[in-house]
Amino acid sequence: MSTLPELREEYVARGVSTGNLNVAKSAKNSTIITKDGKEFIDFAGAIGVMNVGHSHPKVIEAIKAQVEHFTHPGFNVIMYEGYVEVCRRLCEITAGDHKKKALLLNSGAEAVENAVKISRKYTGRSGVVVFNRAFHGRTNLTMGMTSKVKPYKEGFGPFNSDVFQAPFPFVYERPSSMTEDEYIDEVIARFKEFFKGTVCPSMIACVVMEPVQGEGGFIIPPKRFVEFVYNFCQEHGIVFVADEIQAGFCRTGKLFAMEHFGIVPDLMTTSKSLAAGMPLSAVVGRAEIINEPTAGQLGGTFAGNPIACAAALAVMDIVEEESLNEKSEALGAKLEAFLVEMQKDYSFIGDIRRLGAMVAAELTDPATGLADSKRTSIITKYANDNGLLLLSAGLHGNVIRFLSPLTITDEELAKGLAILKDALAEASKQ
């Protein structure tokens, strides 16, 4: 009889990657058990999806209760409470005292596409501005908005011609001769020049920004840069869209990461941990913008599925009841302290950066200062071979990122860090 990895090889599209070919049987909080009894500590969280942990009892209870009533009558056909209630709660928990509305969809990429679609309808303009190192999805429009070519974009064009990539600050890579303030000034100057030499503000419907770049390597922009971009958008009638798909729902120690910057976006996209693994995403923001499309111009067959909505409502309760923002900050501090300690022994650990529990370590070659993707691969492979689900990120694939559930226990965290410590030792032999 064929094994599941063999069946996967025979029947599953090659383009769908899987970082660990063990077979999951059960999962609880931050621990996954395989069919052959192996234990894996989860530092990946389904790429930032499981902020409330695997199989949270409240989420499971909500899903079971909803299934007893109906699975999907389709909100475009007949209303149900879950859809409306998720929209209401999102409008209430997001920043700003202005009138808001929300739209439910299935995936992060679909949310980004709809934010662009709504912005174009509202402004009557077609242009979209994104940033270097950005990741927004794998659909055609969002591929065009994504910075990294390989593996995401290679061979899939043509892309939307009205997408423009602006400079984004990465303080760690600033020239040694520059202070941080001088570097921020320089990037702002390049941003201004971009709107003279590349595109005119009057052509742009929206600027889409990740408050912390996820796939790009957990790059945290300086507050002054984010403020400048937001104010520039307000001055020129451009919709400012915050892509909170990976950073949202307490990952950074705030419900949404833009709160760290004091910015209230015109529109915000969220997904991933919104519904604890159920396929659900949303666009939420200013009512006058979201209301611009007319009936039938927004939506989708499975958008706002009631089971996913039930899970999302449970997640929103858990955020408050279990103080997830506080847990996020405490977890991030522990991860940062561990990495700082490891940095003393391993010179290839370069920049350590975090916002809440959105933590990353940049790996660089000590001799050249260049990105060290080889050692990064050794670390992630060793981890995945020895009981720790661990992901890399970054334009050069040289960033170790941490996306464990925010509910991870001290015991689970200790087990995971012990494996990571061994992985770093293995990489040091190279």
C-alpha positions as CSV (number, residue, x, y, z in Angstrom):
1,M,0.0,0.0,0.0
2,S,1.3,3.5,-0.9
3,T,2.2,5.9,1.8
4,L,0.5,9.3,2.0
5,P,3.7,11.1,0.9
6,E,3.8,8.7,-2.1
7,L,0.1,9.4,-2.9
8,R,0.8,13.1,-2.5
9,E,3.6,12.8,-5.1
10,E,1.3,11.0,-7.5
11,Y,-1.8,13.0,-7.2
12,V,-1.2,16.5,-5.7
13,A,0.1,19.4,-7.9
14,R,3.8,19.9,-7.6
15,G,3.3,23.6,-7.2
16,V,1.7,23.0,-3.8
17,S,4.6,22.9,-1.3
18,T,4.7,21.1,2.0
19,G,7.6,21.8,4.4
20,N,7.1,18.7,6.5
21,L,6.0,15.4,5.1
22,N,5.0,13.8,8.3
23,V,1.3,13.1,8.6
24,A,-0.7,15.0,11.2
25,K,-3.3,13.1,13.2
26,S,-4.2,15.5,16.0
27,A,-3.3,19.0,17.2
28,K,-3.9,20.9,20.5
29,N,-2.6,24.3,21.3
30,S,1.0,24.3,20.0
31,T,1.6,20.6,19.7
32,I,0.8,18.4,16.7
33,I,0.9,14.6,16.9
34,T,1.5,12.6,13.7
35,K,-0.1,9.3,12.7
36,D,3.0,7.4,13.8
37,G,3.1,9.1,17.2
38,K,5.7,11.7,16.7
39,E,5.3,15.1,18.5
40,F,5.9,18.4,16.8
41,I,6.0,21.8,18.5
42,D,4.4,24.3,16.2
43,F,6.3,27.5,15.6
44,A,4.6,28.0,12.2
45,G,0.9,28.2,13.2
46,A,-0.2,27.3,9.6
47,I,1.7,30.5,8.6
48,G,0.2,32.7,11.3
49,V,-3.3,31.3,11.3
50,M,-3.5,29.7,14.7
51,N,-3.0,32.6,17.1
52,V,-5.6,31.1,19.5
53,G,-4.0,27.7,19.3
54,H,-5.0,24.4,17.6
55,S,-8.4,23.0,18.5
56,H,-9.3,25.7,21.0
57,P,-12.3,24.3,22.9
58,K,-14.4,27.4,22.4
59,V,-13.8,27.4,18.6
60,I,-14.6,23.7,18.3
61,E,-17.8,24.2,20.3
62,A,-18.9,27.1,18.1
63,I,-18.2,25.1,14.9
64,K,-20.1,22.0,16.2
65,A,-23.1,24.2,17.2
66,Q,-23.3,25.9,13.8
67,V,-23.1,22.6,11.9
68,E,-26.2,21.4,13.7
69,H,-28.2,24.2,12.2
70,F,-26.9,24.6,8.6
71,T,-23.6,24.6,6.7
72,H,-24.1,27.2,4.0
73,P,-27.3,28.7,2.6
74,G,-25.3,31.4,0.9
75,F,-25.5,35.0,2.2
76,N,-26.1,36.2,-1.4
77,V,-29.3,34.1,-1.3
78,I,-30.6,34.4,2.3
79,M,-29.3,36.2,5.3
80,Y,-28.0,34.6,8.5
81,E,-26.8,36.0,11.8
82,G,-23.2,34.9,11.7
83,Y,-22.2,37.0,8.7
84,V,-23.9,40.2,10.0
85,E,-22.5,39.7,13.5
86,V,-18.9,39.2,12.3
87,C,-19.2,42.4,10.3
88,R,-20.6,44.3,13.3
89,R,-17.8,43.0,15.6
90,L,-15.1,43.9,13.1
91,C,-16.5,47.4,12.7
92,E,-16.5,47.8,16.5
93,I,-13.0,46.5,17.3
94,T,-11.1,48.3,14.5
95,A,-9.7,51.7,15.2
96,G,-11.5,55.0,14.5
97,D,-14.9,56.4,15.5
98,H,-16.1,57.0,11.9
99,K,-18.9,55.0,10.4
100,K,-17.6,51.6,9.1
101,K,-18.8,48.7,7.1
102,A,-17.3,45.3,6.3
103,L,-17.3,42.6,3.6
104,L,-16.6,38.9,4.2
105,L,-14.6,36.8,1.8
106,N,-12.6,33.5,1.8
107,S,-8.9,34.2,1.7
108,G,-6.3,36.9,2.3
109,A,-5.6,37.4,-1.4
110,E,-9.3,37.7,-2.1
111,A,-9.6,40.4,0.6
112,V,-6.7,42.3,-0.9
113,E,-8.3,42.1,-4.4
114,N,-11.6,43.4,-3.1
115,A,-9.9,46.2,-1.2
116,V,-8.3,47.2,-4.5
117,K,-11.6,46.8,-6.4
118,I,-13.5,49.0,-3.9
119,S,-10.7,51.6,-4.0
120,R,-10.8,51.8,-7.8
121,K,-14.6,52.1,-7.8
122,Y,-14.5,54.8,-5.1
123,T,-11.7,57.0,-6.6
124,G,-12.4,56.4,-10.3
125,R,-8.6,55.7,-10.6
126,S,-6.8,52.4,-11.5
127,G,-3.3,52.6,-10.1
128,V,-2.2,50.6,-7.1
129,V,1.0,51.3,-5.1
130,V,2.7,48.6,-3.0
131,F,6.2,48.3,-1.6
132,N,9.5,46.5,-2.0
133,R,9.5,43.1,-0.2
134,A,5.7,43.1,0.0
135,F,3.6,39.9,-0.2
136,H,-0.1,40.1,-0.8
137,G,-1.1,36.7,-2.4
138,R,-0.9,34.3,-5.3
139,T,-3.9,35.3,-7.4
140,N,-3.1,37.2,-10.6
141,L,-3.6,40.7,-9.2
142,T,-1.9,40.0,-5.9
143,M,1.0,38.2,-7.6
144,G,1.5,41.5,-9.4
145,M,1.4,43.3,-6.0
146,T,3.9,40.8,-4.5
147,S,7.6,41.8,-4.6
148,K,9.4,38.4,-4.6
149,V,9.6,36.9,-8.0
150,K,10.7,33.4,-7.2
151,P,8.7,31.3,-6.5
152,Y,5.6,33.4,-6.5
153,K,5.6,35.2,-9.9
154,E,8.0,33.4,-12.2
155,G,6.2,32.3,-15.4
156,F,2.8,33.5,-14.4
157,G,2.5,36.9,-16.2
158,P,1.4,39.1,-17.6
159,F,0.3,41.0,-14.5
160,N,-1.8,44.1,-14.0
161,S,0.0,47.0,-15.6
162,D,-1.3,49.5,-13.1
163,V,0.6,48.2,-10.0
164,F,3.7,50.2,-8.9
165,Q,6.3,49.2,-6.3
166,A,7.5,52.0,-4.0
167,P,10.6,52.0,-1.8
168,F,10.2,50.6,1.8
169,P,12.6,51.2,4.6
170,F,14.7,48.4,6.1
171,V,16.7,50.1,8.8
172,Y,19.0,47.1,9.3
173,E,20.4,47.5,5.8
174,R,21.0,51.2,5.9
175,P,24.5,52.4,5.0
176,S,26.8,52.5,8.0
177,S,27.5,56.2,7.3
178,M,23.8,57.0,7.9
179,T,22.0,57.5,11.2
180,E,18.5,56.0,11.4
181,D,16.9,59.4,11.1
182,E,19.0,60.2,8.0
183,Y,18.1,56.9,6.5
184,I,14.3,57.5,7.1
185,D,14.7,61.0,5.5
186,E,16.4,59.4,2.5
187,V,13.6,56.7,2.0
188,I,10.9,59.4,2.3
189,A,12.8,61.5,-0.3
190,R,12.8,58.4,-2.6
191,F,9.1,57.9,-2.0
192,K,8.4,61.5,-3.0
193,E,10.6,61.0,-6.1
194,F,8.7,57.8,-7.0
195,F,5.6,59.9,-7.3
196,K,7.3,62.2,-9.8
197,G,9.4,59.8,-11.8
198,T,7.3,56.6,-11.8
199,V,3.6,57.5,-11.3
200,C,1.5,60.6,-10.6
201,P,-0.6,60.6,-7.4
202,S,-3.8,61.5,-9.4
203,M,-3.5,58.1,-11.1
204,I,-3.5,56.1,-7.8
205,A,-6.6,54.5,-6.3
206,C,-4.9,53.0,-3.2
207,V,-1.6,52.4,-1.4
208,V,-1.5,48.9,0.2
209,M,0.9,48.5,3.1
210,E,1.7,45.7,5.5
211,P,2.3,47.3,8.9
212,V,4.9,44.6,9.4
213,Q,6.0,42.9,6.2
214,G,5.4,39.1,6.7
215,E,6.8,37.1,3.9
216,G,9.3,39.9,3.3
217,G,11.1,39.0,6.5
218,F,9.1,40.7,9.4
219,I,10.4,44.1,8.4
220,I,9.1,46.8,10.8
221,P,8.9,50.2,9.2
222,P,9.8,53.3,11.2
223,K,6.7,55.1,12.6
224,R,7.7,58.4,10.8
225,F,7.7,56.7,7.4
226,V,4.2,55.1,7.9
227,E,2.9,58.5,9.1
228,F,4.3,60.2,6.0
229,V,2.8,57.7,3.6
230,Y,-0.6,57.9,5.3
231,N,-0.6,61.7,5.3
232,F,0.5,61.7,1.6
233,C,-2.5,59.5,0.8
234,Q,-4.9,61.8,2.7
235,E,-3.4,64.8,0.8
236,H,-3.9,63.3,-2.6
237,G,-7.2,61.5,-2.2
238,I,-5.6,58.0,-2.2
239,V,-7.2,55.2,-0.2
240,F,-4.8,53.9,2.4
241,V,-5.2,50.1,2.8
242,A,-3.6,48.3,5.7
243,D,-2.9,44.6,4.9
244,E,-3.2,43.1,8.4
245,I,-3.6,39.5,7.2
246,Q,-0.5,38.1,9.0
247,A,0.0,40.9,11.6
248,G,-3.5,41.1,12.8
249,F,-5.4,39.5,15.7
250,C,-2.8,40.2,18.4
251,R,0.3,38.9,16.7
252,T,2.1,42.2,17.4
253,G,0.7,42.7,20.9
254,K,-2.1,44.9,19.5
255,L,-5.3,43.7,18.0
256,F,-4.1,45.2,14.7
257,A,-0.6,46.2,14.1
258,M,-1.4,49.7,12.7
259,E,-2.3,50.7,16.2
260,H,1.4,50.8,17.0
261,F,1.8,53.6,14.4
262,G,-1.3,55.6,15.5
263,I,-2.8,55.2,12.0
264,V,-6.4,54.6,11.3
265,P,-6.5,53.1,7.8
266,D,-9.2,53.9,5.3
267,L,-9.6,50.1,4.6
268,M,-8.1,47.1,6.3
269,T,-7.8,43.5,5.2
270,T,-7.7,40.6,7.6
271,S,-7.8,36.8,7.4
272,K,-5.5,34.1,8.7
273,S,-6.1,34.1,12.5
274,L,-9.5,35.8,12.1
275,A,-11.3,32.4,12.2
276,A,-8.7,30.0,13.7
277,G,-8.1,28.0,10.5
278,M,-11.6,28.3,8.9
279,P,-11.4,30.0,5.5
280,L,-12.6,33.5,6.2
281,S,-11.3,37.0,5.3
282,A,-12.6,40.5,5.5
283,V,-12.3,44.1,4.3
284,V,-13.4,46.6,6.9
285,G,-13.2,50.4,6.8
286,R,-14.9,53.7,6.0
287,A,-18.5,53.2,5.1
288,E,-18.5,55.8,2.3
289,I,-15.7,53.9,0.6
290,I,-17.0,50.3,1.1
291,N,-20.5,51.5,0.0
292,E,-19.4,52.7,-3.4
293,P,-19.9,49.4,-5.3
294,T,-23.5,48.6,-5.9
295,A,-25.5,45.5,-5.1
296,G,-24.0,42.4,-6.8
297,Q,-20.6,43.9,-7.4
298,L,-19.1,42.3,-4.3
299,G,-19.4,38.9,-2.8
300,G,-18.8,35.3,-3.7
301,T,-20.4,31.8,-3.5
302,F,-18.7,30.7,-0.3
303,A,-17.9,34.2,1.1
304,G,-18.8,34.5,4.8
305,N,-19.5,30.8,5.3
306,P,-21.5,30.4,8.5
307,I,-19.2,27.8,10.0
308,A,-16.2,30.1,9.5
309,C,-18.2,33.0,10.9
310,A,-19.0,31.0,14.0
311,A,-15.3,30.3,14.5
312,A,-14.5,34.0,14.0
313,L,-16.9,35.1,16.7
314,A,-15.4,32.6,19.1
315,V,-11.9,33.9,18.2
316,M,-13.0,37.5,19.0
317,D,-14.3,36.3,22.4
318,I,-11.1,34.5,23.2
319,V,-9.0,37.6,22.3
320,E,-10.7,39.4,25.2
321,E,-11.2,36.6,27.7
322,E,-7.6,35.3,27.5
323,S,-5.8,38.6,27.1
324,L,-4.1,37.6,23.9
325,N,-2.4,41.0,23.5
326,E,-0.6,40.6,26.8
327,K,0.3,37.0,26.0
328,S,1.7,38.1,22.7
329,E,4.0,40.7,24.2
330,A,5.2,38.2,26.9
331,L,5.9,35.5,24.3
332,G,7.7,38.0,22.1
333,A,9.9,39.1,25.0
334,K,10.9,35.4,25.7
335,L,11.7,34.7,22.1
336,E,13.8,37.9,21.8
337,A,15.7,37.0,25.0
338,F,16.5,33.6,23.7
339,L,17.8,34.9,20.4
340,V,19.9,37.6,22.0
341,E,21.5,34.8,24.2
342,M,22.1,32.6,21.1
343,Q,23.6,35.6,19.3
344,K,26.5,35.6,21.8
345,D,27.5,32.1,20.5
346,Y,26.5,32.3,16.9
347,S,27.8,35.3,14.9
348,F,25.7,34.4,11.9
349,I,22.6,35.7,13.8
350,G,22.4,39.3,12.6
351,D,19.4,41.5,13.2
352,I,16.8,40.4,15.8
353,R,13.5,42.3,15.4
354,R,10.1,42.0,16.9
355,L,6.8,43.7,17.4
356,G,4.9,41.8,20.1
357,A,5.2,38.1,19.2
358,M,6.0,38.9,15.5
359,V,9.7,37.9,16.0
360,A,12.4,37.2,13.4
361,A,16.2,36.7,13.2
362,E,18.2,37.7,10.2
363,L,21.0,35.2,9.3
364,T,24.0,36.7,7.7
365,D,27.5,35.3,6.7
366,P,29.9,36.7,9.3
367,A,32.7,37.0,6.8
368,T,30.8,38.9,4.1
369,G,27.7,40.3,5.8
370,L,25.6,38.9,3.1
371,A,22.3,37.0,3.5
372,D,22.9,33.4,4.6
373,S,20.1,31.4,3.1
374,K,22.2,28.2,3.3
375,R,22.4,28.2,7.1
376,T,18.8,29.2,7.3
377,S,17.8,26.1,5.3
378,I,20.0,23.9,7.5
379,I,18.2,25.3,10.6
380,T,14.7,24.9,9.3
381,K,15.4,21.4,7.9
382,Y,17.0,20.2,11.2
383,A,14.0,21.6,13.1
384,N,11.4,19.9,10.9
385,D,13.4,16.7,11.1
386,N,13.5,16.8,14.8
387,G,10.1,17.8,16.1
388,L,9.8,21.6,15.5
389,L,7.7,23.2,12.7
390,L,9.8,26.2,11.7
391,L,9.5,28.6,8.8
392,S,11.9,30.9,7.0
393,A,11.1,34.2,5.2
394,G,12.7,37.2,3.5
395,L,13.5,38.3,0.0
396,H,16.7,36.1,0.2
397,G,15.2,33.3,2.3
398,N,17.6,34.1,5.2
399,V,15.1,35.0,8.0
400,I,13.9,32.7,10.7
401,R,10.3,33.7,11.7
402,F,8.2,32.7,14.7
403,L,4.5,32.3,14.3
404,S,3.6,29.9,17.2
405,P,0.1,30.1,18.7
406,L,0.0,33.0,21.2
407,T,-1.5,30.5,23.7
408,I,1.7,28.3,23.7
409,T,2.5,26.9,27.1
410,D,5.8,27.4,28.8
411,E,6.5,23.7,28.4
412,E,5.8,23.7,24.7
413,L,7.9,26.8,24.2
414,A,10.8,25.3,26.1
415,K,10.7,22.1,24.0
416,G,10.6,24.1,20.8
417,L,13.5,26.4,21.8
418,A,15.6,23.3,22.9
419,I,15.2,21.9,19.4
420,L,16.0,25.3,17.8
421,K,19.1,25.5,20.0
422,D,20.3,22.2,18.6
423,A,19.5,23.4,15.0
424,L,21.6,26.5,15.5
425,A,24.5,24.3,16.7
426,E,24.1,22.1,13.6
427,A,24.2,25.2,11.4
428,S,27.4,26.5,13.1
429,K,29.3,23.4,11.8
430,Q,28.9,24.7,8.2
